[in-house]
């Protein structure tokens, strides 16, 4: 009887605590990252914006790590984190955690706990891998905690600060989509999705919400009346590929898409150099980058990665070094790391069809090809006259299995330039499958 009473008391206490937490209205976001000696991105951004000083901000974590070379792997010396609130590229506030020496790190330990305004940030160790040299791999769970009450007012403020013409521009894109031929459903859907990306978020106003609902309904209607191409599906075993066609040619294409070498994503040669903002790279970083290339050529992977790590510590936005990081990760089939590296390179220079395809390839192998296509479409809309980028998007759609989209893009290019042999060749490959 006493046990039953104690159990009832515990249950009531739990309900009271849970209710208090709900009433407090705290929101939490979590993000998990693994750190090792191999080159990896030096920052990460939480998925959702956070209210700060009355407006919605991105919150970014910058990883401050120190490693020492120990044979093939290397060991962690110390680690700390910088959390910063950003609006666009501008950092409006930041705070640093106290560095923690590797020898004092243990599993389930909190290794960072700071606040920026009313936003709390913490970092806790969830997994550790060690050898005789020390910690070789460290998995950390990051958490942001903030008051839910500030979100609505901050979103309203952000919406009022936004350009009033955003919805008008999105409507013009939707009108362009509506005017496109009905026999090009993939192209129409692509344009409708571009209008959604250009529109203010649905939560910003009732007018924006109605626009999102309307366009999503239109897209659903087109998809319901057109053949569906689903290159990936989820199963208990993870991501499973669905063949586009039963034809021998389709089987060959599928095999090419999963080959480990770089030939499955062709390099599109540039008609002319793509402009990029001039970034001064310190001579020391350039020297380390060249050293890394030499070491990789000599099959000295650990030494090359160490040199590359140092180069990126000196110059985090060093475009060529980020590309080399991605290419090295690709060679080692570390697709998630390759994806992050190529995305950082594209953040520096997005007008690069070759890197766009490499980014797509990395996403493709981890089952995120459809998301990558949306990003490629954003870049294409930014450079509407850049045929190299349009061809890259067409090639990515072909590899993903969306043959109508690839066909529409090729035909659009050939309508402008009938002598475009690259678009013509890709269109022939599409037509062999899409009958």
N, C-alpha and C positions, 0 to 999 in steps of 0.2 A: 504493500500500500504506500509506504513511504517513497519507494522508487517511482511509483506512478505519479505521486505529487511532485517529486523533484523533476520528473520528465515534463510535466505540465508547466511548471515554473520556467524551465529552460525554453520550451516552445513559445510561451507568452513573451519571455524576454527577447527571444530572437525576432518575433513579430514586431515588438516595440522598436528594437534597434533598426530593423529593416525599414519600418515606416518612417522613423526619424531620418534615415538616410535619404529616402525618397522625398520627404518634405524639404530637406536641405537643398535638394535639386542639384547635387554635384554631378558633373559629367566627367567621364574618364576616357582618355584615348590611350591605347597601348601600341607599341611598335617594338619589334624584336630584331636584333642584328647579331650576327656572328663575326667575331674578329679573329683573324689569323695572320700569319706572316706573309701570305700571298698578297699582291697588290689588290686593293679594293677601294670603293668610293669612300671619301672622307667626310661625308655628311648624309643626312636623311631628313625628310620632311614628313611630319604627321599628316595623315590623310585628310582630315577636316580642318577648316579654319577655326580659330579660337578668338573669343571676344577679349580685346585688350585695349584699355584706354578708350572705350566707347565705340571701337570699330573692330571688324573682323580681320585677323592677321594670320599669315602662315607662321608656323613654329618649326624651326629647323634645329637639328642637333648637329654640331660639328664635333667629330671625333678627334681627340688629341692623344695620339698613341706614340709610344717609344718601344722599339724592338731591337734586340741584339741578335746578330747572326750566330746560330748554333747548329752547324752541320746543314742538313737539308731543309730544316723547318724554321729555325729561329724561335726565340722565346720572348715573351712580353716582359718589358722592364717596368713600365707604369702606364696608366691610362687616366684620362679625365675627359670632361665633356663641356662644351659651350652650348647653351640653349639661347636662341635668339628669335625675337619676334620680327617679322618682315612684312613689308607692304611692297609687292613687286620685288625688285632687286635691292631695295633700301632696307637696311637693318635699323629698326627704330629703338630697340632695346636688347640687351644681352646680359648674361650672367654665366660665370664659370664655376664648375664644381672643383673641389679640392683634389689634386692628383693623388691617386692611390698606387702604392708600390705593389708590383705583382706578387711578391712574397707574402703580402698580407691579405690577399684576395682568397675568399673561400666561397663555396656554393651557397646560394640563398642569402648572400651578404648584400646589403645596400651600399653601393659605392658612389652614390651621388644623390643629393637632396637639396634643392634650392628653389627660390621663388622669383618670378618676375611679376611685379605687381600682385594681382590676386591669383595668378596662375602658378600652380605648384608643379615641380618637375622632380622625378626620381628615377634612379637607375639601379636595377637589382640583377645580380648574377643568377642565371638559371642553370647553366651547364659549364663545366670546365674540363678541358683535356690537357693532360700533362705528360711530360717525359722527364728524363734525368736533368734536362737543361732548364725546365720550368714550364710555365703555361704556354701551350702551343695553340690552343683554340679557346675562345671565351665567348659565351653566348649571354647577351645582356637584354633584359626586358626594360624598356623605357615607358614611363607613364606620365601623362599630363592630367591634371585635375583642376577643374574650374567650375564656377557657379553657372548653372543653367539659366539663371534669371537674366544674365547679361547678353545672351545670344540674340534674342528677338530685337532688342533695341540696337545692338551693334549691326545686325543684318539690315535693319531699316536705315541706319545711318550710312552704311556702305552702299545701299541701293540709291540713296539720295545723292551720294557723291559720284555715282557712276554716270557715264555719258547717257543723256536722255535719248540719243539716237540709236542706242544699241538694239532695241526692239524693232525700230524702223528698218535698220539694215538687215536684221534677221528675216523680216517679212519680205524684203526685196529678194533675198536668196530663196525663200520659199516660193515666191512667184516665178522665179527662174526655174525651179524644180518642177512646178506645175506645168510650165510651158514646154518641158522636154518631151520627146516622143514616148508614147506608151509602150513601144516595143523595146525600150531601154530601161527596164525597171531598176537595174542595179545602179545605173547612173542617176536616176531620179532619187533613189533612196540616199545615195551618197550626197547629193545636193541638199536634200531635206535634213540630213544629219549635220551638214555644215551650217544650216540655218539654226539648228538647235544649239550648236557650239557657239554661234555668234550671239545668241539671245541671252539676256540676263537670266540668272538662275530662277527656277519656278517659284522659289520661296520669297523672292524679292517683292513680288506684287501679284495681285489677282490677275492682272492683264498678262503678265509673263507666264503665270500658271496656266491660263487658258490657252496661250500660244503653244506651250509645251504639250498640253493634252491634245490639242488639235493636230499638231504635226506628228506626234507619236501614233495617233489613230490613223492618219494617212499612211504612214510607213507600214503599220500593221496590215492595212488593207492591201497595199502593193505586195507585201511579202506573202499574204494569204492567197493571192491570185497568180503568183509566179513560182517557178521551181525553186525549191529551197536547197541551198548548199551549206552543209554543216561539216566542216573538216575535222572538228573535234567534238567528242562527247565525253562526259564524265562516267567513269565506272568505278567499282570498288578498288580496282587496281591502279586508278589514277587517270591520266589522259589517254584516250584511245583514239587512234586515227581512223577516220571513215574514208574509204576510197571514193574518189570523185566519179570514177567510171569503172566498168568491168573490162574495158578494152585494154589490149596490150600496151598501147601508148600511155594510158593513164597509170598502169602499173609501173612503167618506166619512170614516169614523172614522180610518182610517190617515192620510188627508190632514190631518185636524185634528191628529193627534198629531205631525206633522212641520212644522206651520206655524210660522213664526218669531215670530209675535206671541204675546201672553200669553193669547189667548182659548182656547187648547187645553187649559189647565188651569184650570177654573173656580174662582173664589174662593168658598169656603164662608163665609157670613156667620156671625159668632159669635152664639150665643144670649145670651151674657153674657161680659164680659171675662175672659180667662184669667188666673188669678193668677200672679204671678212675683215672685221675691225682689226686694225693693227694693234697687237698686244706685245708689249716688250717682255721677252722671256729672259730671266737672268742667265748670264753665261754659264754659271755653275750648273743650272738645271739642264741647259743644252748639252753640256759635256756629259752629264750623267745619262741623259737620254741616248746619246750616241754610244756611250759605253754599254748601255743595256741592249741596244741593237746588236752590237758586236758580240756580246756574251750569248744572246739568244742564238745567233748564227753559229756559235761554237757549241751549241747544245748545253750551255751552262745556265740552266733554268733558274736555280736558286740565286746565283750571283746576279743574273740579269734582272730578276724581280727586285732584288735589294737595291740595285742602281736605279731602277724605275721608280721604286717607292720613294727614294730620296729626291728624285727629280720632281715628283708630284707633291711632295711636302713643301718644296721650295716654290713651285708654281702650280697650284691646284687646277688652274684653267689652261694648262699647257696642252693645246689641241693635239699635237703629234704624239705626245706622251700618253694621252688618254686613248688615242687610237691604238697605240702599241699595247696598252694594257688590255684593251678589248680583244685584240688579235691574239695575244698570248692566252687569255682566258678561253677564247674560241678553240685554239689548238689543243687545250687541255680539257675541252668539253665542259667548261665551267660556265654554263649558259647564263645563269642569273647574274654572275659577275660581268660577263661580257655585255649583257643587256644594260647594266648600270653604267659601265664605262662608255659604251657607244652613245647612250643618252646624254651623258655629261659632255661628250665631244660635240653632239648635236646642239646642246645648249650654248656652246661657244660658236659653232658654225653650222647652222641648220641647212644651208643651201648646198648640200653635199649628197648627191644621189647614191654614191658608193656607200657612204656611212649609213644612210637611211636603210639600204638593203641589208647591211650587216646587222643593224639594230633589229630589223624585222626578223632576220634569221634566228637571232638569239631568242627573241620573244616566241617565235614559232616553236622552237624546241622545248619550251617550258609551258606550252599550251596557251600562250597569250597572243597568238597571231592576230585574232580579231581586234584586240585592243590596240595592237601596233598599227593596224590599218587605219584606225581612226586618227592616230597621231600623224601618220604619213599624209592623210587627207588634209589635216590642218596645215602642214608644211606646203602641200600643193596649192592650197587656197591662198597661201601667203605669197607664193611665186607663180601666179597663174600662167605666165608665158614661158616658164622654164620647162622645156621639153624633156630634159634629162630626168627631172623630178617626176614628171607625169609618167614617163616610161618606167621609172622605178616603182611607182604605185601600181601600174598595170602589171608589172612582173610579180610584185608581192601578192596581188589579188589572184594571179594565175597559180602561184604556188599554194595559196590558201584554199584554192578550189572554187573561188567565185568567178567563174568563167564569163558570165554576162558583164560584170564590172570590168574585167580585163579587156573584153571585146569592145565595150563602149569607149574606153579610154584610147585604145589603139585606133579605132575608127575616127575618133575626134582628132587625134594627131595627124592621121593620114588625110583628113579633110583639109587641114591647114597646109600640109606638105606631103603630096602623094609620093615623093621620092625618099621619104624617111624609111630607110631599109630596116632599121632596128624595130620600128613599130610594125612594119610589114611582116618581118620574120616572127615576131611574137604573135601577131594576129593569125598567121598560118598555124602556129602551135595550138592556139586557142581553138581554131576552127576544126582541127583534127579531132578534138575531144567534144566540142560543143556542136552537136548536130541536131 
